[in-house]
Amino acid sequence: MPICPYCQKKMDKWKSPPWTDWNTDFLFVCFNDDCPYFVKGWDWLREHQNVHASYRHSQHPKTGKTYPLVVNTKDARKDGIIE
C-alpha cells in the first residue's frame, strides 16, 4: 500500500465507480481525517470555488498518477473502502 505524502499514513484501496474512465477497479486514497491535504482543502475550496467540500489525496494503482478526490463530508466515499 502506498503512503500518503501529506501525512505519511497508509492509503486505503477504494472501489472506483463504474462510470469512470480510470481503467482500474480501485484507487489508493488517503482517508486520514487529520491529513493536512484534507484539512486545508475545506478552506481552499470555500475561498476559491465557493463550495462546502474538500478533497482527499488519491493515486492510480497502475500509473502512479495522483488526483484530488472531492468529498463534501468527512465520511463521504468511505463506504467504498475495500479490504
N, C-alpha and C positions, 0 to 999 in steps of 0.2 A: 504494500500500500504506500502511495506517495505521502509525503509530509507537506503540510501547508507552509509556504514560505513566509506567511504573515504571522503565524502563531506557533509554528513548529509542532502542531498536533497532527496525528494520523488522520488522513482523509477517509471518508466512507465511500463505499460503492453505492451509487444512486441510479435507479432504473430510469433510463431515458424514455420519455413519452414516445409513443409510436408515430406521431405526426412530425417528428423532427427529421432533418436530413443529415444527422450527425454520423450515420453509418456505423453505429455501435449500440449495443444493448444497454450500456451503462456509462456513466461518467464518474470520476472521482470528485467528491465535493467535501469541502470543509463545513461541517455543521457545528463547530465550536461557537457557542453564543458569545464567548468572550474574545473571539478573534478580532483584532483591530480592523481588518478589512471589512468585516460585517458591521462592527460597531460604528465606524466612521461613515459607512455607506448611508446610514439614515440621514445624517446631516447633509452629505454631498448631494443626494438625490432631491432632498427638500429644497436646498439652495439653488441647484442648477436645473432641475426638472419640475419643481413644484409638485412632487408626489410623495405620498407616505409609503416608502419602500426602502429596501436596502438590497444588498447583493452578497452572495457567498462565492468564494473562490472555487472554481471547478477546473478540471483538467481532463482532456480527452485521453482515454487509455491507449489508443493506438498511435496518435500523432504527437501527444505531449502538449498540444496547444491548450492554452488556458483561456477561460471565459468568465465574465461575471454572470452568475446565475441570479436573476432578480427574484426577490421574495417580498411579500407585503406584511408578513408577521414573522416572529422568531420561530414559529413551528411550521411555517409553510414549507412544503416539499419534503419534510422529514418522513412522511408516510411512504416515500419512495426508497428509503434506505433498504438495501438488501445485504444479507449476511455473506 
